[in-house]
Amino acid sequence: MPVTKSAKKALRTAERRHEENLIQRDTYKKAIKSVRKAVASGVGSINELFSTAQSTLDRAAKNNTIHKNKAARLKSRLAKAAAVVSSTEAAPVVKKSTPKKTAAGKKTVAGKKAAAKKTAAKK
């Protein structure tokens, strides 16, 4: 137990900050869980849940409850998961076109066809 007056005050302050940190940590963890559940079930309100989770993570990082890089990492992972769900719902899968090969066997890009013809003419 603390003996000096300043140590007693420091203990009270540390206990108060610990309680505040626990509340904030509980808040951002619940927000993250709600987004992950929405992603897993495919509920349509993922964007709203994601924005609330993002703001709670930013608040926790601002108050030094968690490190700013941890907040950024968690937001990035949530955004990636939400993007996968939203992209599968909204946009159909589009096949990418493969580049064509010239007579020389080199791949060409649409803007570089003229250059390919010049090299074929030299040979």
N, C-alpha and C positions, 0 to 999 in steps of 0.2 A: 504494500500500500504506500502511496505517496506520503511524504513527511512534510515537505515545505508547502507554503501557501501557493506558490507558482506551480508546483507539481500537481497539487490538487486541482487547480484550475485547468491545467493541461489535460488531466484525466477526464474532467467533465467535458471539455471541448472534444476530445477524442471520441468519447462515447456518443456525443451528439452527432458528430460527423459520421460515425460508423452507422448510426441509425438512418441518417439521410442517405448514405450510400446504399444501404440495404434496400431502401424504398425505391431508389432509382434503378438499381440492378434488377429488382423484381419487375419494375415497370417495363424496362427494355426487353427483358427475357420473355415476358408475356406477349409483347408486341411481335417479337421474332417468331414465337411459337404460333401465333395466330396467322402470320403470313405463311409459314411452312405448312400449316394445316390447310389453308386455303389453296395453296399450290398443289398439295397432294390430292385434295378432293376436287379441284377444278372450279371452285366457286368464282363467280364473276367479279367480285369486289376486291380483287387482289391489289389493284392500283391504290385504292384508298387505304387498305391495310399496310401496304408497303410505305406509303408516305407517312403514316403515323409512326411506323417502326423507325423510319429514317429520322424523323424529328426527335424521337425519344433517344436514339443512339447519339445524335448530335448534341442533345442536352446533356447526356451522361458524359460525353467527351469534354464538353465545355466546362463542366463542373469537376473535372478530373476524377470522376468515378471510375472511368476506364480510359485507356490511352487512346489518343486520336487515331492511331493506326489500326487499333483493334476495331474501333467504330467503322472505319473505312473498309476494313476487311469484311466485317459482317454485312455492311450495306452492299458491298460488291457481290457477295455470295447470294444475298437475297434478290438482288436485281437480276443476277444470272438465272436464278431459278424462276423468277417471275417472267422473264423474257422467254424462257423456253415454253412455258404454259401459254403465254399470250401469242407467241408465234405459231404454235400448233393450232390454236383456235382460229386465229384471224387469217393467216396466209396459207394457201396451199403450197405444197412442195414444188419448186421449180427446178428443172434439170439444168445444169450448167452446160453451155455449149463447149465442145472441145475445139482447140485450135486446129486449123487445117495445116497439112504439110505441103510444102512446095515440091517441085521436081527434084530438088537437091536433098530433100528429106528433112529440111529444117522447119521448125514450127514458125508460123507467122501470126501476127496480130493484125486485126482489121486495119489499123492505121499504118502498118508497115508493109503493106502489099507492094507498094511501088519500089521500095528498097529491095525486096526479094526479087522482083522482076529484073532490076538492074544487075544483081549479082548473077542471075541465071543467064543474062545476055552476055556477060563478060566471058563466061566459060565456053 
